[in-house]
Amino acid sequence: MREDALLSVVFLTDQDDCSARDDLLFDDTSTALLSTMGPLTPYRCFEFGITCDENDRMHVGVRHECAPREDAGTYLHLVDRYRDFFVDLKAPHLLVLGAIAGPVTPSPEGVGHDAVVARDASNQPELVWSCNTPVDGAVPGIRLYNLLAEFYEEESLATWAYSSVCSADYTPIMTGVAERLRRVTGPQCLPLPLKGCADPGVDFGIPRAAQICSVNAQCLARCEVTDVQYHGLPEDQELAVPPCMEILPDGFRLEGNTDRWLAYAIGYPAERDPLLPVAACWYISYHESCPQSNYGEIVVSRPLEPPPRTEIHVRCQQIPVDEYQCEDGADNDEDCLTDQADPCCVDPTKCR
C-alpha cells in the first residue's frame, strides 16, 4: 500500500469472475428451471453477469457478442468498479495485471466474445468449457478479459497478459509480468540503439565498437523526455525535462550544447544530486543489462525524490535494425563502418 510500491495481481481460475453485488444471486428459495433466478448453479454467474446476442436461458448452442452486463438486470458488480479500484490505487507504471483463466474467442462480428451453452446431466443449462485438461476444463473468462482490456492492447493480451489455464506452460505470462516489474525496478533500457548515441559505452571507457570514430565518439542522443507527475490525480501535470548536457553549473540552459566540460557534472550527475541546479535532467548511461540498445539506458537525475505517481515518458530517435542505406557511402548505423566494409550491406541478413 506504500505510494511507491509495485503491485502485481495475477488471477488464476477455471471460472469467470462472479463478484456479486446482490445476494439474490445466491437465492435458493426458487431454483426451478423456469423460475426468475433459475437453478442454483454457476450458470447464474453467466446469465446475470454477461449479455450476448441471445440471452434466453432455454437457448442451447453458440452465443455471440458476449460482454459484461451493465444494465439493471445484472446482479454482479460492474467491471468498471475494478478498473477504477486499480487506477485509484496505483499509478499505471507501478501496476501489473494478468490472468490465467479460460480462453475467450472473439465473435465473428468483431464485438464481444463467443460462448456455448449446453445442458448438464440434470438437464440444467451450463456454460461449456472453452479449454480442456486431462482431468478438467475452464469456462471463458469474459469478465476477466474485459477488465484486462482496460489496461492492455490486444497484442499484450494475446502474447502474455491473458493466458489459458489449460496450458501446460505458463511461461509467457509469468515472463511478461516479470519483465514489466523489471522495467520499474531495473535499468531503464531503451528498445534500440539511438541516433547520435549508437555506442553509449564510449563515454564511459567501455566502447562496444572495435574502434572509435566521429559518429560514435560522443553520446549526443536526440530525445524528448517528459515528467508526468501525480499521474491520475487532480494535480496531474506534465513537465519537459532537458538534457543534462544543456545544464550549466549555474543552472543556465545552453540549448544544443555538445561540450561535456561545459555541462554540470560533465552531463552525468548522480541520479539523486542535491546540488543539481534544476528540478530534473536526463542523460544516456551505459548498463550491461541493455544489449538491445547497445547497452544504453536513460537516467533522470533529480535533487530530490520525485512527487508521488511520477512517470517518465521518453521519445528518442532510434536506429532501426533494418534501416541501412547501402548506396550513399555513409555510416548509416553509426558503427564506424562505411558501406564498402559494413557487413550489413555486404550481407543484409546479418543485421535482421
N, C-alpha and C positions, 0 to 999 in steps of 0.2 A: 504493500500500500504506500510505500515511500514514493515521493513525486518522481524520483529519477530511477526507480526500479523497473526492470523489464518484467513483462507479464506475457507468458505463453500459455495458451489454452488449446488442447487437442481433444476433441470429442471422440470417444471410442465406443461404438454402439452398433447393434444389429437392428435397431428400431429408429424411427424418426423422432424428432423432438415432440413431446406431448405435454408441454408446460401449461397446465390448466389454470385458467383464471376464474372458473366457476366450478364448484364442487358437484354441480348437477351432472357433469361429465361422468361421474362415478356412481350415479344413482342406480340402485339395484332394486327399486320397488316395481319397475315395469321393464322387463327385458325381452318381451316378445319381439319377433322379427318385424312386425308392423307397428310396434309402439313408437312413441315420439323419439325416444333415445335408441331404441333397438337393442340387440343383445349386448351384454356387458363383456365385450371382447376388445382387443387392441384396435379393431376396425373403427371404433368410435373416434380414436385419435385422428384417423384419416378423414372420416366423414365430417367431423365438426372442426377440423383444422385445415383441410385442403379443399379447394374448389377446382373442378375440371369442366370440360365441355359437356360432360354427362355426370349428374350428381344423384341419380336415382339409386337408392340403396339396393334395389332389386336388379339393377343392370349388371350383367356379368360380361366381362371382356375388357378390352383396352379402353382407357380413358386418356384423352389428350389434353394439352394446355393446362396441366395441373400446377397450381401455385398456392401459397398460403392464403387462407381466407382472411379477409379484412372486414367482412360485413357483420351485421348484428347476430348472425347465426353461429359465429364461432364461439366455442367455449374455451379456446386456447388464447394465451397471450399473443399479441401481435409480434411478428418477428422484429419489427421496428423497435420494440421495447428493449430487446437485447442489443441491437445495433447501437441505440442511444446509450445504453448502460456502458458498453465498452468504450465508445467515443468519449463519454464524460469521465471515465475512469482513467484513461491513459492517452498520452499523445501517440499519434499513429506510429512513429518510429520506435516506440517502446512496446508495441503490442504485436504479437504474432499469433494468429489463429489457424486452426486446421481441423479436419475431421477425417476419421477413418470409419466409414459407415457404408450403408447400402448404396451402390452406384445409381445414378439417375441418367435417364435417357431423354434428350431433347425431343419435344414434339415436332412432327414434320412441319407444322405451321410456323415454327420458329418462336413460338410463345409458350413458355412453361415447359413441363416435362410430362412424360408418359407414365401411366401406372396401370396395372392389370388387377382386376377384381375377380375373384372366383368364389366358390362355396366350399367350406370345410366339410369334414366327415359328418357334422351335425346339421348340415345344410344352412350354416350361417355364413354371411359374407366375410371374406378375408382378403387382405392385400397379398398379392403373390410376391414371393421373393424376387428381387432383381439380381441376385447372385447366389451361388450355392457353394458350400464347402462339403467335404466328405460326410459331415455329421449334421449340418445345419445350413442356414442361409440368412439373408438380411433383406428387409423391405427398403424401397428407395427413400433416401433421407432428403425429401424435398424441402422441408423447412430448414434443415441444417444447411443445405446447399445455398438456399436463398440468403441465409444470414451471411455466409462467407462471401457471397457475390456482392455484398455491400462493401467489402474491403478489398477484393481482388478481381483482376480482369480474368476473362475466360481462359487465357493461356496459363496463368498461375493455377487456376482451379484444376485444369486438365493435367498439369505436369506434376504438381506436388500438393497443393493446399487441400484438395478433396480426393481421398484415396479409398479404394474399395476394401471393406473389412474382410472380404473373402479372399483377398490377395494373399499369396504365400510370402510376399516380401513387402515390408513397409518402409524399405529404404528411401524411396523418393520423398515421402512426406517428412520423415524424420531428418533427412539430409536438408530438405528445404527449410524446415523450422530452424535447424542448427545454423544454416547459412545466414538466415536473416538475423538471428541473435548475434552471430559473429560480426555482422556489419556494424552493429552498435557497440559491442564490447571490444572488437579488434580494430586493426588499422582500417582507415577509410580508403580502401583500394579503389583505383579508377578502373573502368572496364577495358580500356585500350590505351596504347601509347599516345602521347599528346603531341600535337603540333607545337613546335618551339621548345619542347622538353622531352625529346624522344628517349633520352638516357639520363634519368634523374640522378643516377649514381655518380655521374661525372663531378658534380659539385661537392660530393662527399668523399671523393677519392676512391669510389667503387664503380668505375665505368663498366657497363655491360659490353660495349663495343670493344673490339680488339684495338681500336685506335680512337683518338680524339681529333675531331675536325671542326670546321667552323659551324656546322649545323647542330652539333651536339655538345659543343664546348661549354655551353651555359644553359641553365634551365630558365626559359622565358615563356612559360605557359600562357595560353590565352583562355582565360576562364572568367565566367560571371558567377559570383558567389553571393547568395542572399541568406541572411539570418531571418528565420521565421520564429518570432518569439511569442510565447503564450498561445501556441497553436490551439485553435478550437475554443479559446476563451474570449470573453468580450473585449479584452485588451489586446487581442491578436494584432501583430504588426510585422511588417517586412522591412528590413534594413539592408542596404547594399554593403558588402564587405570588400574593402580594397585589398590589392595585393600588398604583402609586407614589403616587397621590393620598392614600392612607391611611398613608403612611410619613412620620413627622415627622423633623426634622433630628436628633433624639437617638435615632432608631431605634424610638421608641414607635409602635405602630399605632393610629390613630384610625379605627376602622371607620365607614364611612358618611360620611367627611369630604367636603365639597363645596367647601371653600375652598382654592383653589390656593396661596394665600400662606401657608398653614399647612404645606403638604407640603414634603418635601425636594426641592430644586431645582424648586419650583413644580409638582411632579408630572411633570417631564420630564427626568430625569437622562440623562446620556450612556449609550450602550449599554454602555460599559466605564467605570465610575466608581469609582476606588479608594476613594473616601470614602463610597460608598453604605453606610448603616448596617445593611443586611440582605443576605442571600445573593442575592436577586433580587426584582424587582418589575416590573410591566408597565404600559404605557400605550398609548393610541392616538395615532399620529402622522399627519402629512399626507405623502403621497407622490404625485407626479404620475403614477406608473405604475399607480395603483389606481383607475381610473374606476368600476369596478363597485361599489365601496363608498363612492362619493363621496370617493375619494382617502384612505381610511383604511387604515392598516397597523398591525399590532400589533408593538410593540417590547418586548423583555425586557431590562431593564438589570441588569448584574451588576458587582460589584467586580473579579472575576477571570474568566478563561475558564472555561466550564463543564466538568465532568468528561467523559471520553470517552463517546460514544454517548448524548448528551443530546438528547432530543426535547421539543418544546413542544406540549402538547395544549390546544386552545382551544375553548371553547364560549361563544358570545355570543348575546344576544337581538338579533335582526335585524328589519329592516322588509321583509317580503316584498313584491315588486313588485305583487302583486295583493291586498294587504291594505288595502283602503280602505273605511272605513265612512262612507258619504256621507250618513248620516241623523242623525248625532249633533252636527253643527255644530262638530266639533273638527278640529284639525290632526293627523290620524292618521299621516301620513307625515312629519311634522316638517319641512315645507318653508316654514313661516311663512304658509301659505295655508289658510284655513278652507274648509269645504265650498262655500260660495257662490262663491268665487273660484278654487278649486283645479281646474285643467284635468283632473285625474284623475277628478273627479266629474262635470264637465260632459261629458267625452268619455273614458270609461274606456279606450278603445283606445289612447290616447296614453301610457298607463302600463303597457302589456303588454310 
